[in-house]
Amino acid sequence: MSIRGFRATLLVAVCLIWAVAPGHAQDWGGLQRFAAANAELAPASAEQPRVILLGDSITEGWPSKHPAFFEETGYIGRGISGQVSAQMLVRFRQDVIDLHPAVVVINAGTNDVAENQGPYDEEFTLGNIVSMTELAQANGIAVVLTSVLPAAAFRWRPAITDAADKIAALNARIKAYAAKQGIPYVDYYSALVVDDPSRALNPDYSKDGVHPQQPGYAVMEPLVMQGVSEALAACAACGSGAGHCR
């Protein structure tokens, strides 16, 4: 069996073990986190296309730092602190597909690089992002891919000293994949990185070098809105609701 095949088999095994009913005590995929909120959502409306932001703590903290943005746009945040891309993939059906959005914005990779669930493998992380994209498109959901935010280091993983290199390399892969697939790519990285060799998250936008504060989200908001607008416009132009528009 190839390495890629082994990883795919391993991921399936993990999903079978951990991605269990939301009431299970060992909820590795985080299925319980938004189960109640998902059940309370009104049906998606054609008048206001539903947009879901899927991610980790960077996405989770956004509504509390700037709730007005979510009130004005109607965007729905589905971020879970600490999650890696594999965990987002596990909960993708519950937190994205079953909510019938027009667009999903995927921000994944920070905690992969931080090795929150084991050694980092760029190919594996990119594969999870590709899998989420393909799942969305197979279900008629348009996709917006985003860069990983800049970070020179992780306070909870001081042994990782090459975070900036890994993030830059992963972002190049995500951007290239998005371009090949005709998917909007939102470049948070270039807007938030400091212009020096550290390639850190600009301290004007963050207190810990990883998570944005309100000024950082204020920079990100018009960028993600532009990406969502591009995704919706592309689908309208080809006469399709979402999904496989090019």
N, C-alpha and C positions, 0 to 999 in steps of 0.2 A: 504493500500500500504506500502511495506517495505521502510526503509530509503534509501536503494540502488536504489530501483525503483523510489522513489521520486526524488533522485538526477539525475538519468538518464533522467526522464521526464523534470526536471528543465533545464538540459543541452540542451535538444532538443529544449525547449522553447526559451532559450537564443539564440541558433543557428538560429532559425526561425526569431527572432526579429533583431539580430545584423549581422548575416552572410549574408549580402545582397550583391547586385551587387557592384563591386569595386568603382563605381562612387558615392555611397551613402555617405552622409555627416557623418553619425554615423557608422564608420567602426571599431567596437569593435574587430573584429578578425584580423584586419590589412591586409585585402585583397588588398588594394590599394598599399601597400608598395612595392611589387615586381611585380605588374601586368605588367608594361612596360618591366622590365628586363626579365620576363618569356616569354613574347611575342617575344623578340628579340633573345632568345636562338636558336641556330641551333638544328636540330633534334639530338636526342641521337644516338651515334655511337657504334657499337659492338666492334670496334677497341680500343676505350677507354671508358670503362664502366663509366657511369655517377654516381657521388657520391654527395649527397646533405647532408649538415650539417644543421640540423634544431635546432633552439634554441632561446635564448633570447639575451640580450646585450653581454653576454660572447661570443656567436657565432657571433653576429653582428660586434663586434670590432676586431675580428680576422683578416679579410682581410686587414684592414687599418694598423694594428700593424705589420703584416708580409705578405705583398702581394706576395712575391716570393713563399711562400708555396702554394698558390692557383694557381699561374702561373705554377709551376712545376708539381703539382698533377692533375690540372684540376678540383679540388673539387669546388663545388658551395655552397656559404654561404647563408643561408636563416634564419638569426637571426633577431629578432625584440626586441629592448630594452623594458624592463618592462613586457614582456608577461609572463603569467602563462600558465600552461599546457593546460587548457581548450581553450585558445586562439590559441595555436598551433594546437590543434585538429580541431578547426573551419577552419583553413586555410590549413589543411593537403592535401586536394584534389588539391587545386590550386598550392601550393608551393612544393608539392612532387609528388603525383600521376600523375598529368597531365604533368609532366616533364619527365616521363618515365625513372627514374634512375635505375641503377642496385642495388644500395645500398643507404639507408638513415641512417644517424647517428643522433640519437635523444638525445639531452641534455635538460632536462626539470626538473623543481622543485625548482630552487633557488627562483624565485619570488612567488611561491606558499608558501614556508616557510616564505618569507618576507611579506606575506599577502597583496600583491599588489591589489588583487581583492576581498578581504574579508578574513574571518577566514580560517586558514589552516586546512585541513583534509587530513591526509596521505592516507587514503583509496581512496578518490576521486582523488588525484593526481596520485597515482599508477594506478587507473582505466583509467585515461586519457592516460597514457603511454602505458598501455595494449591495449587500443582501437586504438592508432596510430600504434602499432605493428601489430595488426590484420588487419587493413586496408591496410598496406603495403604488408603483406603477401598475402592477398586476391587479390592483384593486381600484384603479381609476383615480388615484391621488397624485397630484403634481408635487414635485420635490424641489426644495431649495436646499443646497448644501452650503455649509459655512466653514470657514477656516477655524482651526483651533486658535484660541487666543494666545498671545505671547506670554511666555514665562521663562525666566532665567533659572529658577529653582523652585522647589516645593518644600515648604517648611516641615511638612510631615514626612518627607523623604529626602533628608539631607545627603544621603549617599549618591543620589542621582545628580551628576555634575554636567551632563550633556543634554539637558532638557531643551535648550534653545536649538541645538542642531537637530534633534529628533522632531521637534515641532515644525521647524522649517521644512524638513524633508517630507513629513506627512502632509503638510499643507500643499506642497507642490504636487503630490500624488492626488489629493482630493480635487484640486483645481483642474488638473489635467483630465481626470475622469469626468468631472462636470462638463468640461468643454467638449469632450468626445461624445457625451450623451446629450448635449444640448440642454443642460440643466443650469439654471441660474446659480452662480457662486457668489456668496457674500464674503468679502474679505475684511473681517473684523481685524485681522492681524495687522495689516498695514496701517490701519487707522489708530491702533492702540499701542504699537510698539515704540520704544524709545529709539532715537537715531544714534545709537552707539554700539560698540561691539558686543555688549551684554545681551542685546535683543530682549530686554525685559519688558514687562507690561509697564507702561508709563505710570509713574507714581502719582501723577495728577488724577489718575482714574482709578487707583486701587490702593488699599492700605497694606495688603499682604503679598502683592505681586502676582496674584492668581485670579482673585475675584474682583470684578468691577464694583465700584461704588456708583452712586447715581450719575455723576458726571461721565463715567465710562459708558453706562447704559444709554445716556443721552447721545453719545457718539454712535452707538450701535443701532439705535432705533431707526433712523432714516435709511440706514444701509439695509436692514432686514425688510423694511417696508418696500424698498425698491426691488429687492429680490422677489418678494411675494407678488408685487405688481407685474413683474416680468413673467412670472410663472402663470398668473391668471390671464395675462394678455396673450401669451403664446397659445393657451388652450382655447381662448375665445377666437383667435385668428384661424385656428384649424377646425373650429366647429365642434370641439369636444369639451366635455366638462372638465377633464383633467387627464392625468395618467400619461399616456404614450404620446402626447403632443410633441412635435419637434419644430 
